[in-house]
């Protein structure tokens, strides 16, 4: 009985979990009607289990039309498919919610890298311009026009200050962007660690091309799960019905055996009682034939012995 209860409990538990996942998945597909989808999904899940159980218990019932059996069987199969589809939607959404931050972080990191390249380009150009200004002053020095060179340097001072400021600003910007990239990279590493197991699954399925097949690997894992999720619940419910019917059959057989044994015992007791009643009748007949006059000189023990001897003789004579 415990195994029957455990089978029923497993079937109901798996079915409830599958129904929950399916309803959430269907509500995601039809986000505009969440409450009606929940009500419809709950009613259909209960109806599916009731239909599967009723079909098993009434499959050999001659009063049930074949069309009803065919429709209910078709309905159960379709409902299993709908539940599996809802579970697929739920698990797919869970995977996308997990992968979505990864793609978002990749885009942000790529933008930061582009900004860093732009700032590095500003620094490179500014340094190149400063180098040109320095080379111009060196020409004046080489031509021994030191005074003109100093005047020229004074003219260059605003431009040099602007270039130096641009270099410093670009360096600060690069440092700031590098910090932001480090934070995003850390989050990216955490997310990749969470989705890391799927990499091994993808490598198991696709080998060297696993890096570009993560989504396909997840899709196959989900398909495997839905093939053993809701169908298992329905089959466990049918198995529980089979076990319950077997248990009741055995229990009825035990009751029938007990009734038969009791009837046999009663028959044996009735036969014994009949023999005792017959013996009493024989005693009475003997006493009546013998009469009180012939027994007056005998004590009770002698009378009993003589009566037993007569009864034994009567039994032997009947058997002979």
PyMOL commands that set and color helices and strands:
alter all, ss='L'
color gray80, all
select helices_A, chain A and resi 2-29+31-58+66-142+146-194+196-212+214-227+230-290+293-295+300-319
alter helices_A, ss='H'
color red, helices_A
deselect
rebuild
show_as cartoon
